[in-house]
Amino acid sequence: MIEKIDGRQFTILVIMNTLGASIIFIPSIAASIGKENGWLTVIIATLSGLLIILLYNAIINQQMEKSIFSLIEETFGKWLGFMLIIFFNGYIYLNAVANVWSIGDFMSLQILMGTPEEAIELLIVITALIAVRYGMEVIGRTAEVFIPFTLFFALLVTILVMKDANIENIQPVFQLNRIGTFVGALPIIGITYLELFILLGMTHKVNRPKSAKRGLMLGGFISGGILSIITFACIMVLGVKATTHYTYPIYALGQRISIMDFFERIEILVAFIWFFTIFFKICISYYVLETGLNHLFKLKDNKTFSIPLALLLFFGATIMVPNTFNAYSFISGPYFVVSFVFAFILPVCILLASIARKKVKKMTKNGTEQSKNGSG
């Protein structure tokens, strides 16, 4: 049976994937580089991200309901395509491992103190394994169930803390640190919009290519708006120094909520939001990685690699990321370079090579027809 999801489900998965780990990390990154203009940094990243999505939509036009892996092999040939798919799968694996680690680190430090991080990561990987084996249709439908709660709680947390907002925390607006305001957008783009290239590994599962393109653009716009609002709230309430200081500023934001000295400490809502956004992001990366490996080895059973991949994700999360400091350093610097290579330069090459290949094929076909007519 061929799995298919509709445009609405794909849009929701785009939102979940874009928010993912970024809903926790971005306020701190934006404030550390953009300072009081951090919320403008996120807006700049969003606008830049929408331009990147236009590139991805152009590639969807070239896919013609084929997977991105088939397009790469068809465009670059068997051997070069094989190597590019291997490197692309490595990028997806890195993304999945980083997300498994980040949810394990957050839960062990903030929610389940004293619980070994490895135990949490193992449970997350097992749950993602079950979801992936059920298929993309089930993942899409489940995301539909949780997206209203995710958006509602994100909005609720933002509204409830605004009573403590201080307009001086965002002043002067765009008068100082202008270069940092723009430079800070780079790592944000790296962990949000560039990672959307991974979703092109499942756009052939969307019932209509037009729905996939619209879902990618709409989902990117909505998630960018959410991240901008959350970053604005963090800087307005916590201030630049505190937002930069906290590892998870939105969680610290939730700790400040107090209604009539009775309704307090509802930061668990933040944990709820992040758990589901990052879980679906892990599932998407897991699913696309499995699809890529199945394409490489020409396997008919798309579940062959699911269990070995679960083990690789678990061991990768426990070994590859030593601590939170190293993770932040990697996100703020080297990771953008990695994302830029695999999620911008590679797509540009794919698009240009695919267009050139089609034009050459069309010219060859026209030349053949003209020679036949001439001989006739």
C-alpha positions in Angstrom: 0.0 0.0 0.0 1.3 3.5 -1.0 1.4 5.9 1.9 0.0 9.4 1.3 -0.6 12.4 3.5 -2.6 15.5 2.6 -1.4 19.1 2.4 -2.8 20.0 5.8 -0.8 17.2 7.5 2.3 18.2 5.7 1.9 21.8 6.8 1.6 20.7 10.4 4.8 18.5 10.0 6.6 21.5 8.6 5.6 23.6 11.6 6.6 20.8 14.0 10.0 20.3 12.2 10.8 24.0 12.2 9.9 24.6 15.8 11.6 21.3 17.0 14.6 22.1 19.1 14.6 25.7 18.0 11.7 26.8 20.2 14.0 26.2 23.2 17.4 27.3 21.8 16.6 30.2 19.5 15.8 32.9 22.1 19.1 32.4 23.8 21.1 32.4 20.5 19.2 35.5 19.1 19.8 37.4 22.3 23.5 36.5 22.6 24.3 37.8 19.1 21.5 40.3 18.3 21.2 41.6 21.9 18.1 43.8 22.4 17.5 43.3 18.6 17.3 39.6 19.0 13.6 39.5 18.1 14.4 41.4 14.9 17.1 38.8 14.2 14.5 36.0 14.3 12.3 38.0 11.9 15.2 38.5 9.5 15.9 34.7 9.7 12.2 34.0 8.9 12.2 36.3 5.8 15.5 34.7 4.7 14.0 31.3 5.4 11.0 31.9 3.2 13.4 32.7 0.3 15.1 29.4 0.9 11.7 27.7 0.8 11.2 29.1 -2.7 14.4 27.2 -3.7 13.0 24.0 -2.2 9.7 24.5 -4.0 11.5 24.8 -7.3 13.1 21.4 -6.5 9.7 19.9 -5.8 8.7 21.0 -9.3 11.6 18.9 -10.6 10.8 15.9 -8.5 7.6 15.0 -10.4 6.4 12.8 -7.4 9.8 11.1 -7.1 11.7 11.1 -3.9 14.6 13.5 -3.5 17.0 10.5 -3.5 15.7 9.4 -6.9 16.1 12.9 -8.2 19.7 13.1 -7.0 20.6 9.8 -8.6 18.8 10.7 -11.8 20.4 14.1 -12.0 24.0 13.3 -11.1 24.3 9.7 -12.3 24.7 6.4 -10.5 28.1 6.8 -8.8 28.2 10.5 -8.0 24.5 10.4 -7.0 25.3 7.4 -4.7 28.1 9.4 -3.0 25.9 12.5 -2.6 23.1 10.4 -1.1 25.5 8.9 1.4 26.7 12.4 2.5 23.1 13.7 2.6 22.1 10.7 4.8 25.0 11.6 7.1 23.6 15.1 7.5 20.1 13.7 8.3 21.7 11.3 10.8 23.5 14.2 12.5 20.3 16.1 12.7 18.4 13.2 14.2 21.1 12.4 16.8 21.3 16.1 17.9 17.6 16.2 18.5 17.5 12.9 20.5 20.3 14.2 22.6 18.7 17.6 23.2 15.4 16.2 24.4 17.3 13.8 26.7 19.4 16.6 28.1 16.4 18.9 28.7 14.3 16.2 30.4 17.1 15.0 32.6 18.1 18.5 33.7 14.7 20.2 34.1 11.9 17.6 34.4 13.2 14.2 35.5 16.1 15.2 37.6 18.3 12.3 38.6 17.1 10.1 35.8 20.0 9.0 33.6 19.9 10.9 30.3 20.6 7.6 28.4 17.4 6.1 29.8 15.3 9.0 28.5 17.0 8.9 25.1 16.4 5.2 24.8 12.6 5.7 25.5 12.5 8.5 22.9 14.2 6.4 20.3 12.0 3.3 21.0 8.8 5.5 20.7 10.1 7.0 17.4 10.9 3.5 16.2 7.3 2.5 16.8 6.0 5.6 15.0 8.2 5.1 12.0 7.2 1.5 11.6 3.5 2.5 11.6 4.3 4.8 8.7 4.1 8.4 7.6 0.3 8.4 7.5 0.0 7.6 11.2 2.7 10.2 12.0 0.8 12.9 10.0 -2.5 12.1 11.7 -1.0 12.1 15.1 0.6 15.5 14.5 -2.9 16.8 13.6 -4.1 15.8 17.0 -1.3 17.5 18.9 -0.8 20.7 16.9 -3.8 22.6 18.5 -2.4 21.9 22.0 1.1 22.9 21.0 0.0 26.2 19.5 -2.5 27.0 22.3 0.1 26.4 25.0 2.7 28.4 23.2 0.3 31.3 22.9 -0.9 30.9 26.5 2.6 31.0 28.0 3.4 34.1 25.9 0.3 36.0 27.0 0.6 35.1 30.7 4.1 36.5 31.0 3.5 39.7 29.2 2.3 41.4 32.4 6.0 41.4 33.5 7.2 42.8 30.2 9.5 45.9 30.3 9.7 47.9 27.0 13.2 49.1 28.0 14.6 45.6 27.5 14.2 46.0 23.7 15.4 49.6 23.5 17.0 51.2 21.6 15.4 49.4 18.6 17.9 48.8 15.9 20.2 51.6 17.0 23.0 49.5 18.4 24.6 46.2 17.3 23.2 46.3 13.8 25.7 43.9 12.3 25.0 41.4 15.1 21.3 41.6 14.3 21.9 40.3 10.8 24.8 37.9 11.7 22.7 36.3 14.4 20.2 35.2 11.8 22.7 32.7 10.3 22.7 30.1 13.1 19.0 30.4 13.4 18.5 29.7 9.7 20.8 26.7 10.1 18.6 25.0 12.8 15.3 26.0 11.3 14.8 26.6 7.5 17.8 24.9 6.1 16.8 21.7 7.9 13.5 21.8 5.9 15.5 20.3 3.0 15.2 17.0 4.9 11.4 17.1 4.3 12.0 16.9 0.6 12.7 13.2 1.3 8.9 12.8 2.0 7.3 15.4 -0.3 6.5 12.5 -2.7 4.2 11.2 0.0 2.1 14.3 -0.2 -1.0 13.6 -2.4 -0.3 16.7 -4.6 3.0 18.5 -5.3 1.1 21.8 -5.2 -0.1 21.0 -1.7 3.5 20.2 -0.6 4.8 23.5 -1.9 2.0 25.5 -0.3 2.5 23.5 3.0 6.2 24.2 3.0 5.7 28.0 2.6 2.8 28.2 5.0 4.4 26.1 7.7 7.6 28.0 7.4 5.7 31.3 7.8 3.7 30.2 10.8 6.6 28.7 12.7 8.7 31.8 12.0 6.0 33.9 13.5 5.8 31.7 16.6 9.5 31.9 17.1 9.6 35.6 16.7 6.8 36.1 19.2 8.5 33.8 21.8 11.9 35.5 21.4 10.2 38.9 21.7 8.5 37.8 24.9 11.8 36.3 26.4 13.7 39.5 25.8 10.9 41.8 27.0 10.3 39.8 30.2 13.7 38.4 31.1 16.0 41.0 29.5 19.0 40.4 27.2 21.4 39.2 29.9 19.0 36.7 31.5 17.8 35.4 28.1 21.4 34.8 27.1 22.3 33.3 30.5 19.5 30.7 30.6 20.1 27.5 28.7 16.4 27.2 28.1 15.0 30.8 28.4 11.4 29.9 27.4 11.3 27.4 30.3 12.5 30.1 32.6 9.7 32.2 31.2 7.2 29.6 32.2 8.5 29.6 35.7 7.6 33.3 36.1 3.9 32.7 35.5 1.8 33.4 38.6 -2.0 34.1 38.6 -3.3 35.3 41.9 -0.5 33.5 43.7 -2.3 30.2 43.1 -1.9 29.3 39.4 1.9 29.0 39.4 4.9 27.0 38.0 3.2 25.9 34.8 6.5 25.7 33.0 5.6 22.1 32.4 3.5 23.5 29.5 6.8 24.5 27.9 8.0 21.0 28.3 4.8 19.7 26.7 5.2 22.0 23.7 8.9 21.1 23.1 8.5 17.4 23.7 5.9 17.0 20.9 7.6 19.4 18.4 11.0 17.7 18.8 9.5 14.2 18.8 7.8 14.7 15.4 11.1 16.3 14.2 13.0 13.1 15.2 10.3 10.9 13.6 10.6 12.9 10.3 14.4 12.7 10.2 14.3 9.0 11.2 11.8 8.2 8.4 13.6 10.1 5.7 17.0 8.6 6.8 15.4 5.1 6.5 14.0 6.1 3.0 17.4 7.2 1.9 19.1 3.9 3.0 16.4 1.9 1.4 17.0 3.7 -1.9 20.8 3.2 -1.6 20.5 -0.5 -1.1 17.4 -1.0 -3.4 15.3 -2.6 -0.7 11.6 -3.4 -1.2 10.8 -3.6 2.5 11.0 -0.1 3.8 11.2 -1.3 7.4 14.4 -3.3 7.1 16.7 -0.6 8.6 14.3 0.7 11.2 15.7 -1.3 14.2 19.4 -0.9 13.3 18.8 2.8 12.8 17.2 3.0 16.3 20.4 1.5 17.8 22.6 3.9 15.8 20.5 6.9 16.9 20.7 5.9 20.5 24.4 5.3 20.6 25.1 8.4 18.5 23.1 10.5 21.0 25.0 9.1 24.0 28.5 9.4 22.4 28.6 12.3 19.9 27.5 15.2 22.1 29.6 15.5 25.3 27.8 18.3 27.0 25.5 21.3 26.6 28.3 23.8 26.1 29.7 21.9 23.2 26.3 21.6 21.7 25.7 25.4 21.9 29.2 26.1 20.4 28.5 23.7 17.5 25.0 25.2 16.8 26.3 28.7 16.8 29.2 28.0 14.4 30.1 24.8 12.6 26.6 23.5 12.3 25.5 26.5 10.0 28.4 25.6 7.7 27.3 22.0 7.6 23.7 22.9 6.9 24.7 25.5 4.3 26.6 22.9 2.4 24.0 20.1 2.5 20.8 22.2 2.6 21.7 25.1 0.3 24.6 24.4 -2.0 23.5 20.8 -2.7 19.9 21.9 -3.5 21.2 24.7 -5.8 23.4 22.1 -7.6 20.4 19.7 -7.8 18.2 22.4 -9.2 20.6 23.7 -11.8 21.8 20.2 -12.9 18.2 19.0 -13.2 17.1 22.0 -15.3 20.2 21.7 -17.5 19.6 18.0 -17.9 16.0 18.5 -19.0 17.0 21.2 -21.5 19.7 19.0 -23.0 17.2 16.1 -23.3 14.7 18.4 -24.9 17.2 19.8 -27.4 18.4 16.3 -28.3 14.8 15.2 -28.8 14.1 18.2 -31.1 17.3 17.6 -33.0 16.3 13.9 -33.6 12.8 14.9 -34.8 14.2 17.5 -37.2 16.7 15.0 -38.7 13.9 12.5 -39.2 11.8 15.1 -40.9 14.7 16.2 -43.1 15.5 12.7 -44.2 11.8 12.1 -44.9 
